[in-house]
Amino acid sequence: MDLANRLDAASRSIAVWTLAIIGLIIAVSITILLLLARSHGQLLRSAEIAGDYHLASTVRAATIERHLRKAERQVKRRPDGTTLAGTDPRGAPVLSRIVYLLEHEMNALAESQRLYADPSFDAPLRRLYVQCDRLAHEVATHRATNDAEMIVARLDSIRLRLGQFRGLHWNAYLAHDSSAARAAGWRRFSLLSIIVAAAGLIPIVIATRQIIATMRERQVTDRRRRLLQAELDHRVKNNLAAVLSLSSQTVRTSSSLHEFDEAFTGRIVAMARTHEALARTTWSGIDLARAASLTLASHLDAVPPRITIEGASVSLPARAAMPMCLVLHELATNAVKHGAIAVPGGRVSVSWETHEGIVHLSWVEQGGPAVSEPRTFGLGTQLIEGFVRHELRGEVAIDYRPEGLVCRIALPLTTTAASVGGSDAATQTESTEPRPSALKADAFLEISEVAAGRPGRVA
């Protein structure tokens, strides 16, 4: 039992650690999925910001380039090298307006680039803004109106800066595309991770269910094993008590060693056959016809048969089978010595029927020697009465008719199992406590006292 308890404790420990490891794996998987989801969201937000910046910057750059072309049309160069501020006498105010627009667009462009936090854009945009601001100031104060080359140079410088900005802007656009690609890749990776995690949880769930089912099955098996061990111990003690009681009573009533050997061996063989039949049915009971056939096999094999058996199918509980077989054995032994089977033409009929929950069994002998009621009763008769009344809680009546002995036995089916100690252990699954092993021993001692001529104890 200590080994069984240690095995139970080890199995429970393994199950607990297995569940703990499974829980840890699930927790780690959920944490990884949450981190992947957070990174995926940050990538998507970065891609959205880059996309907004790309759209705004494209519009601003086109506006600046349009203003630059307009400024160039306002500046004219003469063939002799002199310069004018344009054919329009209001060239300076026009240039001032253009430069103002340039300043406005550059400010808007600088504002839009802040949406994308990349320090590489600050320096070129700042220089471009300073160029536009200086040009606007000089045109506004009319200091650059007579120097068209200076204005054109300034405009060319702004165009150059704008070209540099476009190169940087194109790199930003490519960065946006790569960010979007990485976001898409992370999206696919996240989806793949979810699928892999879900696929990994399926065998874990299946394994957990198998572990639980195995633990339950092992518990049921261990409970049955303990019950069978207790029942085996109980039956061994009962059988030893029965053998001891039978041997003691057989010795007392035997006149010689040969008579003792014959009587005692016959009773032990009857018990052994019944025990073997019950073991084949895992102690779930035995049919009455089967029990009678095993006990009376030697007489049934004769040609012609000396004993006939007839009756409906009746299932005897395991605890009722042994006493019933011993009763039939004692009746057959008496018939061989003093009854119908003692002469060649004698016959014995064994039959039974059920009525209102009671089995009525009849043992009828015919064709034997004349029968008269004995003045003293032998051990066999006393064992029959003791088994039926004390173990089977039934009634028995023996009629010594001149034409042959008739024995009638009434067994209540509804109380047979309870009277012999309850239902069989092999069919019990609730109780794990062994029943008292003294039950059957007490019954045999009680029968022994009756057989010895002393008053029996009332159970």
C-alpha positions in Angstrom: 0.0 0.0 0.0 2.9 2.3 0.7 4.2 1.8 -2.8 0.7 2.5 -4.2 0.6 5.8 -2.2 4.0 6.8 -3.4 3.0 6.1 -7.0 -0.2 8.2 -6.5 1.9 11.0 -5.0 4.4 10.9 -7.9 1.6 10.9 -10.5 0.0 13.9 -8.9 3.3 15.7 -8.7 4.0 15.0 -12.4 0.6 16.2 -13.3 1.0 19.5 -11.3 4.4 20.2 -12.9 3.1 19.4 -16.3 0.2 21.9 -15.9 2.6 24.5 -14.5 4.9 24.2 -17.5 1.9 24.4 -19.9 0.7 27.5 -18.1 4.1 29.1 -18.4 4.3 28.3 -22.1 0.9 29.9 -22.6 1.8 33.0 -20.6 5.1 33.5 -22.6 3.2 33.0 -25.9 0.6 35.6 -24.9 3.4 38.1 -23.9 5.2 37.6 -27.2 2.0 38.2 -29.1 1.3 41.4 -27.2 4.8 42.7 -27.9 4.5 41.9 -31.6 1.1 43.6 -31.7 2.6 46.7 -30.1 5.6 46.8 -32.5 3.2 46.3 -35.4 1.1 49.3 -34.3 4.2 51.6 -34.0 5.3 50.6 -37.5 1.8 51.4 -38.9 1.8 54.8 -37.1 5.2 55.6 -38.5 4.2 54.6 -42.0 1.1 56.8 -41.7 3.2 59.8 -40.6 5.6 59.2 -43.4 2.8 59.0 -45.9 1.3 62.3 -44.7 4.7 64.0 -44.9 5.3 62.6 -48.4 1.9 64.1 -49.7 2.4 67.5 -48.0 6.0 67.8 -49.1 5.2 67.0 -52.7 2.6 69.8 -52.8 4.9 72.3 -51.1 7.9 71.5 -53.4 5.7 72.0 -56.5 4.5 75.3 -55.2 8.0 76.6 -54.6 9.2 75.5 -58.0 6.2 77.4 -59.6 7.2 80.6 -57.8 10.8 80.2 -58.8 9.8 80.1 -62.5 7.6 83.1 -62.0 10.5 85.0 -60.5 12.8 84.2 -63.4 10.3 85.6 -65.9 10.3 88.9 -64.0 14.1 89.2 -64.2 15.4 90.2 -67.7 19.0 90.6 -68.8 19.9 93.1 -71.6 22.5 92.2 -74.3 24.9 95.0 -73.2 25.1 93.6 -69.7 22.9 96.1 -67.9 20.1 94.7 -65.9 16.6 95.7 -65.1 14.2 94.5 -62.5 11.9 93.3 -65.3 10.0 94.9 -68.1 7.4 95.8 -65.6 8.3 99.1 -63.7 6.8 97.4 -60.7 9.3 94.6 -60.9 10.6 95.1 -57.4 7.2 94.8 -55.7 6.5 91.8 -57.9 9.7 90.1 -56.9 9.0 91.1 -53.3 5.6 89.4 -53.6 7.2 86.3 -55.1 9.8 86.1 -52.5 7.1 86.5 -49.8 5.3 83.6 -51.3 8.5 81.6 -51.4 9.0 82.4 -47.7 5.4 81.3 -46.9 5.8 78.0 -48.8 9.2 77.4 -47.2 7.7 77.9 -43.8 4.9 75.6 -44.6 7.4 73.1 -45.9 9.5 73.4 -42.8 6.4 72.9 -40.7 5.3 69.8 -42.6 8.7 68.2 -42.3 8.4 68.3 -38.5 5.8 65.6 -38.8 8.6 63.3 -39.8 11.2 63.5 -37.0 14.4 63.1 -39.1 17.2 65.6 -38.2 18.8 65.3 -41.7 16.1 67.6 -43.1 16.7 70.5 -40.7 20.0 71.9 -42.0 19.2 72.1 -45.8 15.7 73.4 -45.1 17.1 76.0 -42.7 19.6 77.2 -45.3 17.0 77.3 -48.0 14.7 79.4 -45.7 17.6 81.8 -44.9 18.3 82.3 -48.7 14.6 83.1 -49.3 14.4 85.4 -46.3 17.5 87.4 -47.4 16.3 87.7 -50.9 12.9 88.9 -49.8 14.5 91.5 -47.5 16.9 92.9 -50.2 14.1 93.1 -52.8 11.8 94.8 -50.3 14.4 97.5 -49.6 15.2 97.9 -53.4 18.8 97.2 -52.8 18.8 94.3 -55.4 16.6 95.7 -58.0 19.5 97.0 -60.1 21.5 93.8 -59.9 19.5 91.3 -61.9 22.5 88.9 -61.9 22.5 88.8 -58.1 18.7 88.1 -58.1 19.1 85.4 -60.7 22.0 83.9 -58.6 19.9 84.0 -55.6 17.0 82.3 -57.4 19.5 79.7 -58.8 20.7 79.1 -55.3 17.2 78.5 -54.1 16.6 76.2 -57.0 19.8 74.3 -56.0 18.6 74.0 -52.5 15.3 72.9 -53.7 17.0 70.2 -55.7 18.9 69.0 -52.6 15.7 69.0 -50.7 14.1 66.9 -53.4 16.9 64.3 -53.1 16.4 64.1 -49.4 12.7 64.0 -49.8 13.0 61.1 -52.3 15.1 59.3 -49.7 12.4 59.9 -47.1 9.8 58.6 -49.5 12.0 55.5 -50.0 12.2 55.2 -46.2 8.4 55.4 -46.0 8.1 52.6 -48.5 10.6 50.5 -46.6 8.7 51.3 -43.4 5.5 50.2 -45.0 7.2 47.1 -46.3 8.5 46.3 -42.8 5.1 46.9 -41.4 3.6 44.5 -43.9 6.3 42.0 -43.1 5.6 42.4 -39.3 1.9 42.0 -40.0 2.5 38.8 -41.8 4.9 37.7 -39.1 2.4 38.5 -36.4 -0.3 36.5 -38.2 2.1 33.6 -38.6 3.0 33.8 -34.9 -0.7 33.7 -34.0 -1.2 30.7 -36.2 1.9 28.9 -34.8 0.9 29.7 -31.2 -2.7 28.4 -31.9 -1.3 25.3 -33.5 1.0 24.8 -30.6 -1.8 25.1 -28.1 -3.8 22.3 -29.8 -1.4 19.5 -28.8 -1.0 21.1 -25.3 -4.8 20.9 -24.8 -4.9 17.3 -26.2 -2.0 16.3 -23.9 -3.7 17.9 -20.9 -6.9 16.1 -21.6 -5.0 12.8 -22.0 -3.1 13.4 -18.7 -6.4 14.1 -16.9 -8.1 11.1 -18.4 -5.0 8.9 -17.5 -5.1 10.2 -13.9 -8.8 9.4 -13.6 -8.4 6.0 -15.1 -5.5 5.3 -12.8 -7.5 6.4 -9.8 -10.3 4.1 -10.7 -7.9 1.2 -11.4 -6.2 1.7 -8.1 -9.5 1.8 -6.3 -10.6 -1.4 -7.9 -7.2 -3.0 -7.1 -7.5 -2.1 -3.4 -11.0 -3.4 -3.3 -10.1 -6.6 -5.0 -7.1 -7.1 -2.6 -9.4 -6.5 0.4 -12.0 -8.9 -1.1 -9.3 -11.5 -1.8 -8.1 -11.3 1.8 -11.7 -11.6 3.0 -12.4 -14.6 0.9 -9.2 -16.4 1.8 -9.9 -16.0 5.5 -13.5 -17.2 5.0 -12.4 -20.2 3.0 -9.8 -21.1 5.6 -12.4 -20.8 8.3 -14.8 -23.0 6.3 -12.2 -25.6 5.7 -11.2 -25.6 9.4 -14.8 -25.9 10.4 -15.6 -28.7 7.9 -12.5 -30.6 8.9 -13.3 -30.4 12.6 -16.9 -31.6 12.1 -15.9 -34.3 9.7 -13.4 -35.7 12.1 -16.0 -35.8 14.9 -18.5 -37.7 12.8 -16.2 -40.0 11.0 -15.7 -43.6 12.3 -12.5 -44.2 10.3 -9.8 -42.3 8.5 -11.1 -43.5 5.2 -14.5 -42.2 5.9 -13.0 -38.9 6.9 -10.9 -38.7 3.8 -13.8 -39.4 1.5 -16.2 -37.0 3.2 -13.7 -34.1 3.7 -12.2 -34.4 0.2 -15.7 -34.3 -1.4 -16.6 -31.1 0.4 -13.3 -29.4 -0.4 -13.6 -30.4 -4.1 -17.1 -28.9 -4.2 -15.8 -25.7 -2.7 -12.8 -25.6 -5.2 -15.1 -26.1 -8.2 -17.4 -23.3 -7.1 -14.4 -21.0 -6.4 -13.0 -21.6 -9.8 -16.3 -20.9 -11.5 -16.7 -17.6 -9.6 -13.1 -16.6 -10.4 -13.9 -16.9 -14.1 -16.8 -14.5 -13.7 -14.6 -12.1 -11.6 -16.8 -12.9 -8.6 -19.9 -11.3 -10.2 -22.1 -14.4 -9.5 -23.0 -17.6 -11.1 -26.1 -19.1 -12.7 -27.9 -21.7 -10.5 -27.9 -24.2 -13.3 -24.1 -23.8 -13.8 -23.5 -24.2 -10.0 -25.6 -27.4 -9.9 -23.9 -28.8 -13.0 -20.4 -28.2 -11.5 -21.3 -29.8 -8.1 -23.1 -32.8 -9.6 -20.8 -33.3 -12.6 -19.7 -36.8 -11.7 -23.3 -38.0 -11.5 -24.4 -36.2 -14.7 -21.7 -37.9 -16.7 -23.1 -41.3 -16.0 -24.9 -43.3 -18.7 -27.8 -42.9 -18.4 -27.5 -39.7 -16.2 -28.5 -40.4 -12.6 -29.4 -36.8 -11.9 -31.4 -34.4 -14.1 -31.4 -30.6 -13.7 -34.2 -28.3 -14.9 -35.1 -24.8 -14.0 -35.3 -21.2 -15.1 -32.2 -19.0 -15.3 -31.4 -17.7 -11.8 -28.3 -15.7 -11.0 -26.8 -16.4 -7.6 -24.5 -13.8 -6.0 -21.0 -14.9 -5.3 -21.6 -15.1 -1.6 -24.6 -17.4 -2.1 -23.0 -19.7 -4.6 -20.6 -21.4 -2.2 -23.3 -22.4 0.4 -25.7 -23.5 -2.3 -23.1 -25.8 -3.9 -22.2 -27.3 -0.5 -26.0 -27.9 0.1 -26.3 -29.8 -3.3 -23.0 -31.7 -2.5 -24.4 -32.9 0.8 -27.7 -34.0 -0.8 -25.8 -35.8 -3.5 -23.5 -37.5 -1.0 -26.5 -38.6 1.1 -28.2 -40.0 -2.1 -25.0 -42.0 -3.0 -24.7 -43.5 0.4 -28.3 -44.0 1.5 -30.7 -42.8 -1.3 -31.7 -43.2 -4.9 -28.2 -43.2 -6.4 -27.2 -46.1 -4.1 -29.1 -48.5 -6.3 -28.8 -49.0 -10.1 -32.3 -47.8 -11.0 -32.5 -44.8 -8.8 -33.0 -41.3 -10.2 -32.7 -37.8 -8.8 -34.6 -34.8 -10.2 -33.3 -31.3 -9.3 -35.7 -28.5 -10.4 -36.6 -25.0 -9.4 -38.9 -22.1 -10.2 -39.3 -18.5 -9.1 -42.4 -17.0 -7.7 -42.8 -13.5 -6.2 -39.0 -13.1 -5.7 -38.5 -16.5 -4.1 -36.6 -19.4 -5.6 -38.3 -22.7 -4.9 -35.8 -25.6 -5.3 -36.8 -29.2 -5.1 -34.6 -32.3 -4.7 -36.7 -35.4 -5.4 -35.3 -39.0 -5.3 -37.1 -41.9 -6.9 -36.4 -45.6 -7.4 -34.2 -45.9 -4.4 -34.5 -48.0 -1.3 -37.3 -47.4 1.1 -36.7 -44.3 3.2 -37.6 -43.7 6.9 -36.9 -40.8 9.1 -33.6 -41.4 11.0 -33.5 -41.3 14.8 -30.3 -39.2 14.7 -29.2 -36.7 12.0 -25.8 -36.9 10.5 -23.4 -34.0 9.8 -24.6 -33.7 6.2 -28.2 -33.0 7.2 -27.2 -30.5 9.8 -24.9 -28.7 7.3 -27.7 -28.4 4.9 -30.0 -26.9 7.4 -27.3 -24.6 8.7 -26.2 -23.3 5.3 -29.8 -22.6 4.1 -31.0 -20.9 7.3 -27.9 -19.1 8.5 -26.0 -18.3 5.2 -28.8 -18.1 2.7 -31.5 -16.8 5.1 -33.9 -19.3 3.5 -36.1 -22.2 4.6 -35.5 -25.9 4.2 -37.9 -28.9 4.6 -36.8 -32.5 4.3 -39.5 -35.1 3.8 -38.5 -38.7 4.3 -41.0 -40.4 2.1 -40.9 -44.2 1.6 -40.5 -43.9 -2.2 -37.7 -41.4 -1.8 -36.3 -38.4 0.0 -37.7 -35.0 -1.0 -35.9 -31.8 0.0 -37.5 -28.4 -0.6 -35.6 -25.2 -0.3 -37.0 -21.6 -0.5 -34.5 -18.8 -1.1 -35.6 -15.1 -1.2 -33.8 -13.5 -4.1 -34.4 -10.0 -2.9 -32.6 -10.6 0.4 -30.0 -13.2 -0.6 -27.3 -10.7 -1.3 -28.0 -8.7 1.9 -28.2 -11.7 4.0 -24.8 -12.9 3.0 -23.0 -9.6 3.5 -24.2 -7.3 0.7 -23.4 -7.2 -3.0 -20.2 -8.5 -4.5 -17.0 -6.6 -4.2 -16.2 -7.0 -7.8 -19.3 -4.9 -8.7 -18.8 -2.2 -6.0 -17.0 1.0 -7.0 -18.0 3.4 -4.3 -16.7 1.8 -1.1 -13.0 1.1 -0.7 -13.2 -0.2 2.9 -13.0 -4.0 3.3 -16.0 -5.7 4.9 -15.3 -7.6 8.1 -13.7 -10.9 7.4 -15.4 -12.6 10.3 -18.8 -12.7 8.6 -18.5 -16.0 6.9 -16.3 -17.5 9.6 -19.0 -16.8 12.2 -21.6 -18.4 9.9 -19.5 -21.6 9.6 -18.9 -21.6 13.4 -22.6 -21.3 13.9 -23.2 -24.2 11.6 -20.6 -26.2 13.4 -22.2 -25.6 16.7 -25.5 -26.7 15.3 -23.9 -29.8 13.8 -22.2 -30.6 17.1 -25.6 -30.5 18.9 -25.1 -27.2 20.6 -27.5 -24.2 20.2 -26.3 -21.9 17.5 -25.6 -18.2 18.0 -28.2 -15.9 16.5 -26.5 -13.4 14.1 
